[in-house]
């Protein structure tokens, strides 16, 4: 981890622990060990929930050392930990001297009921987030509920703590907790309300809509005249909101950038029809506008410039970040060695086939392309089946310890490839992956 990454992690844990540490130092003990543990659990859980707004806000300087996909996964997992702390809070207080009436009494004071409401809101948010796919809740609907319940939960929990008694009675503890809440709310408002307006004021323009296969289409966009093409690394991705009217959805989605930063003035995303929204991509017209928030991710050979012997493993539309890297290598006359193992169901599903052949023929990079077809036609003479351990052992030649593997594609392909490489002796530090699904 970089120095900046270590500092960001340290700052995060300092902010999370500060309210509980101040309470332990300044607030007089109100009970035994269980009671004090319950108070610390509440203050720590509240701090974690406030900082969730920071983790979700796409601050590039905060996510750059890790990758935004990793930050989002930490956001999800730490929310579960905060949930455990906050559910444990009333149980520990009751066990530490407050008694079971704290949890069970119906005639409890209004601020106790606020705490109960906060717990219900928290559990609602956690359950909907964890079970969204199983419940078949559309992403935009879930996001709306999440954005309403989250801030409401913070305000209700803070009000409960403000009036309940000793936890926030010291002026310094009150000031720190109020500052955390105010900062979190401000970041949420900027991220969800102000930034979209600012991006909409500087729209990008769709300049081409290019079919690649029957189910894959490339959108080409140009930045506004007043704005240069933003810097990005080959293999990164951006958030894209298309403003097309005509009854087409305005949803924000993240897509990999398939173009190369060596070709300024235009940015492309190559998108497969895998859902209701992506099915409308071919309906996009030249002249439509888009809000673009760019660029994110660390899945790029430019992040690791010393790597010279690369193996790219792609499945289906997972070729897009790897194609961006290959285009960049070709434009820069980069002589490193690259073996591309590219899996598709059928020969017709291969994206960028002709361009891959052209890059391989140019020898900069020294590219070898191996297509793997799981449902081949009678005239297919190449590799058949899947990218498995047998194929990897046959095709990946030389000292494995000197190679770096970049893997992108459907989760089953990625999981199998990682397991097979590990069985072949490849170390974790040699494997780099791109996770398409930011929120599972």
C-alpha positions in Angstrom: 0.0 0.0 0.0 1.2 3.5 -0.8 2.1 6.1 1.8 -1.1 8.0 0.9 -3.1 4.9 1.3 -1.7 4.3 4.8 -2.4 7.9 5.8 -6.0 7.6 4.5 -6.6 4.4 6.4 -5.1 5.9 9.6 -7.2 9.0 9.3 -10.4 6.9 8.8 -9.8 4.9 12.0 -8.9 8.0 14.0 -12.2 9.6 13.0 -14.1 6.4 13.7 -12.6 6.0 17.2 -12.5 9.7 18.3 -16.1 10.0 19.7 -15.8 6.8 21.8 -12.3 7.8 22.9 -13.5 11.3 24.0 -16.4 9.7 25.9 -14.1 7.3 27.7 -11.9 10.2 28.6 -14.3 13.0 29.4 -17.7 11.5 30.2 -18.1 10.1 33.8 -18.7 6.3 33.9 -22.4 5.5 34.2 -22.2 1.8 34.7 -20.1 -1.3 34.5 -18.1 -2.8 31.7 -21.0 -3.9 29.6 -22.7 -0.5 29.9 -19.5 1.4 28.9 -19.0 -1.1 26.0 -22.6 -0.4 24.9 -21.9 3.4 24.9 -18.7 2.9 23.0 -20.5 0.7 20.4 -23.1 3.4 19.8 -20.6 6.2 19.3 -18.3 4.1 17.1 -21.2 2.8 15.0 -22.5 6.3 14.5 -19.1 7.5 13.4 -18.9 4.7 10.9 -22.3 5.5 9.5 -21.4 9.2 9.1 -18.2 8.3 7.2 -20.2 6.1 4.9 -21.1 9.3 3.1 -17.4 9.9 2.4 -16.8 6.4 1.2 -19.7 6.7 -1.3 -18.8 10.1 -2.5 -16.2 9.1 -5.2 -13.5 11.4 -3.9 -10.6 10.5 -6.3 -7.8 11.5 -3.9 -9.4 9.1 -1.3 -10.0 6.2 -3.6 -6.9 6.4 -5.8 -4.6 4.3 -3.6 -7.1 1.4 -3.5 -9.5 1.6 -6.5 -13.1 2.8 -6.1 -14.4 -0.8 -6.4 -12.5 -1.8 -3.3 -13.7 1.4 -1.5 -17.3 0.5 -2.3 -16.8 -3.0 -1.0 -15.3 -1.7 2.2 -18.3 0.7 2.4 -20.7 -2.3 2.2 -18.8 -4.5 4.7 -18.1 -1.8 7.3 -21.8 -1.0 7.2 -22.5 -4.5 8.4 -20.0 -4.1 11.3 -21.7 -0.8 12.2 -25.0 -2.6 12.3 -23.6 -5.2 14.7 -22.3 -2.4 17.0 -25.6 -0.5 17.0 -27.7 -3.6 17.6 -25.4 -4.6 20.4 -25.7 -1.0 21.9 -29.1 -1.4 23.7 -28.4 -5.1 24.6 -25.1 -4.1 26.4 -26.8 -1.1 28.1 -29.5 -3.4 29.4 -27.1 -6.0 30.6 -24.9 -3.3 32.2 -27.6 -1.9 34.5 -30.3 -0.2 32.4 -32.4 -3.3 32.6 -34.6 -5.1 30.0 -37.1 -2.2 30.1 -34.8 -0.2 27.9 -35.6 -2.6 25.1 -39.1 -3.8 26.0 -41.0 -0.9 27.6 -43.8 0.6 25.6 -44.1 3.7 27.7 -40.4 4.6 27.2 -39.5 8.3 26.7 -39.7 9.7 23.2 -35.9 9.8 22.8 -35.7 6.0 23.5 -38.3 5.5 20.8 -36.1 7.5 18.5 -33.3 5.1 19.2 -35.6 2.2 18.3 -36.7 3.9 15.1 -33.0 4.4 14.2 -32.4 0.7 14.6 -35.3 -0.1 12.4 -34.1 2.2 9.7 -30.6 0.8 10.0 -31.8 -2.8 9.6 -34.1 -1.8 6.8 -31.1 -0.3 4.9 -28.9 -3.3 5.6 -31.5 -5.9 4.5 -32.4 -4.0 1.3 -28.8 -3.6 0.4 -27.8 -7.2 1.1 -30.9 -8.7 -0.5 -31.5 -6.3 -3.4 -30.8 -8.9 -6.1 -32.8 -11.6 -4.4 -35.7 -9.3 -3.9 -35.4 -8.2 -7.5 -35.4 -4.5 -6.6 -34.3 -2.3 -9.4 -31.0 -0.4 -8.7 -32.5 3.1 -9.1 -35.4 2.3 -6.8 -33.0 0.8 -4.2 -30.7 3.8 -4.5 -33.6 6.2 -3.9 -34.6 4.4 -0.8 -31.0 4.2 0.4 -30.5 7.9 -0.2 -33.6 8.7 1.8 -33.2 6.3 4.7 -29.5 6.8 5.2 -29.5 10.6 6.0 -32.7 10.2 8.0 -31.1 7.4 10.1 -28.2 9.7 10.9 -30.4 12.6 12.0 -32.6 10.3 14.1 -29.7 8.6 15.8 -27.9 11.8 16.5 -31.1 13.4 18.0 -31.6 10.2 20.2 -28.0 10.5 21.5 -28.2 14.3 22.0 -31.2 14.0 24.4 -30.7 10.6 26.1 -28.1 11.5 28.7 -24.4 11.3 29.4 -23.0 10.3 26.1 -23.0 13.7 24.4 -23.3 16.0 27.4 -19.7 17.2 27.4 -19.3 20.2 25.1 -16.2 18.8 23.3 -18.0 15.4 22.6 -21.0 17.3 21.4 -18.9 19.5 19.1 -17.0 16.6 17.6 -20.1 14.5 17.0 -22.1 17.5 15.5 -19.1 18.3 13.3 -19.0 14.7 12.0 -22.7 14.8 11.3 -22.6 18.2 9.6 -19.7 17.1 7.5 -21.3 13.8 6.5 -24.6 15.6 5.5 -22.7 18.2 3.5 -20.8 15.6 1.6 -24.0 13.6 0.9 -25.7 16.8 -0.4 -22.8 17.6 -2.7 -22.4 14.1 -4.0 -26.1 13.4 -4.7 -27.5 16.8 -5.4 -24.9 19.4 -6.3 -22.4 17.4 -8.3 -25.0 16.0 -10.8 -26.1 19.6 -11.5 -22.6 20.8 -12.1 -21.9 17.9 -14.4 -25.1 18.5 -16.3 -24.0 22.1 -16.9 -21.0 20.8 -18.9 -22.5 18.0 -21.0 -20.5 15.7 -23.3 -21.9 15.0 -26.8 -22.4 11.7 -28.4 -20.5 11.7 -31.7 -20.9 8.1 -32.8 -22.9 4.9 -32.0 -21.1 2.0 -33.5 -22.4 -1.6 -33.4 -19.7 -4.1 -32.7 -21.8 -7.4 -32.6 -25.5 -8.1 -32.3 -25.4 -7.4 -28.6 -22.5 -5.0 -28.2 -22.3 -1.3 -29.1 -19.7 1.4 -28.8 -20.6 4.9 -27.7 -18.2 7.7 -28.7 -18.4 11.0 -26.8 -16.5 14.3 -26.9 -16.1 16.7 -24.0 -17.6 20.2 -24.1 -15.7 22.7 -26.2 -14.5 24.5 -23.1 -13.0 21.3 -21.6 -10.0 19.2 -22.6 -10.3 15.5 -22.5 -9.8 14.5 -18.9 -6.7 12.5 -18.1 -7.3 8.8 -17.6 -5.4 5.6 -17.6 -6.0 2.8 -20.1 -8.3 0.3 -18.3 -10.1 2.9 -16.1 -13.9 3.5 -16.1 -16.3 6.4 -15.7 -19.9 7.1 -14.6 -22.2 8.0 -17.5 -25.7 9.5 -17.5 -27.3 9.8 -20.9 -29.7 12.6 -21.5 -31.6 11.3 -24.5 -35.3 12.3 -23.8 -37.6 10.3 -26.1 -38.8 8.4 -23.1 -35.4 6.7 -22.6 -34.0 6.3 -19.1 -31.7 8.9 -17.5 -30.0 6.4 -15.1 -26.4 6.7 -14.1 -24.2 3.7 -14.9 -20.5 3.0 -14.7 -18.9 1.8 -17.9 -15.3 0.9 -18.8 -13.5 3.3 -21.1 -12.5 1.3 -24.2 -10.6 4.0 -25.9 -6.9 5.0 -25.3 -5.8 8.2 -23.6 -3.3 8.5 -26.4 -6.2 9.6 -28.7 -7.5 12.8 -27.1 -10.7 14.5 -28.1 -12.9 11.4 -27.9 -13.7 8.8 -25.3 -15.5 5.6 -26.0 -17.3 3.0 -23.9 -18.1 -0.4 -25.4 -21.4 -1.7 -23.8 -23.1 -5.1 -23.9 -26.9 -5.5 -23.8 -27.2 -7.2 -20.4 -30.3 -5.4 -18.9 -33.2 -3.0 -19.4 -30.9 0.0 -19.5 -28.1 -1.3 -21.7 -30.7 -2.6 -24.1 -31.5 1.0 -24.9 -27.9 1.9 -25.8 -28.4 1.4 -29.6 -31.3 3.9 -29.4 -28.8 6.6 -28.5 -28.3 9.1 -31.3 -25.5 11.3 -32.4 -26.0 14.7 -30.8 -27.5 13.3 -27.5 -25.7 14.6 -24.5 -24.3 12.9 -21.4 -23.0 13.7 -17.9 -19.6 12.1 -17.4 -17.8 11.7 -14.1 -14.4 10.3 -14.9 -12.0 8.4 -14.3 -11.8 5.7 -11.7 -10.0 2.4 -11.1 -6.5 0.9 -10.8 -6.8 -1.9 -13.4 -4.1 -0.6 -15.7 -0.6 -1.7 -16.6 0.3 2.0 -16.4 -0.1 1.8 -12.6 2.7 -0.9 -12.7 5.1 0.4 -15.3 7.8 -2.2 -14.5 5.7 -5.2 -15.7 6.9 -6.4 -19.1 5.4 -9.9 -19.5 1.6 -9.8 -19.3 -1.1 -12.3 -19.6 -4.6 -10.9 -20.3 -7.5 -13.2 -19.5 -10.9 -11.9 -20.8 -14.4 -13.2 -21.0 -17.0 -11.5 -23.2 -17.3 -7.8 -22.7 -14.5 -8.1 -20.1 -12.2 -7.4 -23.1 -13.0 -3.6 -22.9 -10.4 -2.5 -20.2 -7.8 -4.8 -21.8 -8.6 -3.3 -25.2 -8.0 0.1 -23.9 -4.6 -1.0 -22.6 -3.7 -2.7 -25.9 -4.6 0.4 -27.9 -2.5 2.5 -25.6 0.5 0.1 -26.0 0.1 0.1 -29.8 0.0 3.9 -30.0 3.0 4.2 -27.7 5.0 1.5 -29.6 5.3 -0.4 -26.4 7.4 -3.5 -26.9 6.3 -5.6 -23.9 5.0 -9.1 -24.3 1.2 -9.7 -24.0 -0.7 -13.0 -24.3 -4.4 -12.5 -24.6 -6.7 -15.4 -23.8 -10.2 -14.3 -24.9 -13.2 -16.5 -24.1 -16.6 -16.2 -25.9 -19.6 -18.4 -26.4 -19.5 -18.2 -30.2 -17.2 -16.8 -32.9 -19.7 -14.1 -33.8 -19.6 -12.8 -30.2 -15.9 -11.8 -30.5 -15.6 -8.1 -30.0 -12.7 -6.1 -31.7 -11.5 -9.2 -33.5 -10.1 -7.4 -36.6 -8.4 -4.7 -34.5 -6.8 -7.3 -32.3 -5.4 -9.0 -35.3 -4.0 -5.7 -36.6 -2.4 -4.9 -33.2 -0.8 -8.4 -33.1 0.5 -7.9 -36.7 2.2 -4.7 -35.6 4.5 -6.3 -33.0 4.3 -3.3 -30.6 3.2 -4.7 -28.2 4.3 -8.3 -29.0 0.7 -9.6 -28.8 -0.4 -13.2 -29.1 -4.2 -13.6 -29.3 -5.8 -16.9 -28.4 -9.6 -17.1 -28.9 -11.5 -19.7 -26.8 -15.0 -20.6 -27.9 -17.3 -22.6 -25.7 -20.0 -23.2 -28.4 -18.0 -23.5 -31.6 -19.3 -23.9 -35.1 -18.3 -26.9 -37.2 -15.6 -24.8 -39.0 -13.9 -23.5 -35.8 -10.3 -24.7 -35.6 -9.2 -22.7 -32.6 -9.4 -23.5 -28.8 -12.7 -24.9 -27.7 -14.3 -25.0 -24.3 -13.3 -22.7 -21.4 -10.1 -21.1 -20.1 -9.2 -23.8 -17.6 -6.0 -25.1 -16.0 -5.2 -27.3 -18.9 -5.4 -24.5 -21.4 -3.4 -22.2 -19.1 -0.6 -24.8 -18.8 -0.5 -25.2 -22.5 -0.7 -21.6 -23.6 1.2 -19.7 -20.8 4.8 -20.5 -21.5 7.9 -19.5 -19.6 8.7 -18.5 -16.0 5.3 -17.9 -14.3 7.0 -15.9 -11.5 7.9 -13.2 -14.0 4.4 -12.8 -15.4 1.5 -10.6 -14.3 -2.1 -11.7 -15.0 -4.9 -9.2 -15.7 -8.3 -10.9 -15.5 -11.7 -9.4 -16.4 -15.0 -11.0 -17.3 -17.9 -12.8 -15.7 -17.5 -13.8 -12.0 -17.3 -17.6 -12.7 -14.5 -17.1 -15.3 -12.6 -14.9 -12.9 -13.0 -17.1 -9.9 -11.9 -20.2 -11.9 -8.9 -18.5 -13.5 -7.7 -17.2 -10.1 -8.1 -20.6 -8.5 -6.3 -22.3 -11.5 -3.4 -19.8 -11.4 -3.0 -20.3 -7.7 -2.9 -24.0 -8.2 -0.1 -23.4 -10.8 1.9 -21.5 -8.2 1.1 -17.9 -9.3 1.2 -15.5 -6.3 -1.7 -13.2 -5.4 0.6 -10.2 -6.0 0.9 -11.3 -9.7 -2.9 -11.2 -10.3 -4.9 -8.1 -11.0 -8.7 -8.1 -11.5 -11.4 -5.7 -12.5 -14.8 -6.1 -10.7 -17.6 -4.9 -13.0 -20.3 -5.0 -10.3 -19.6 -2.2 -7.9 -22.6 -3.2 -5.7 -23.6 -6.9 -5.5 
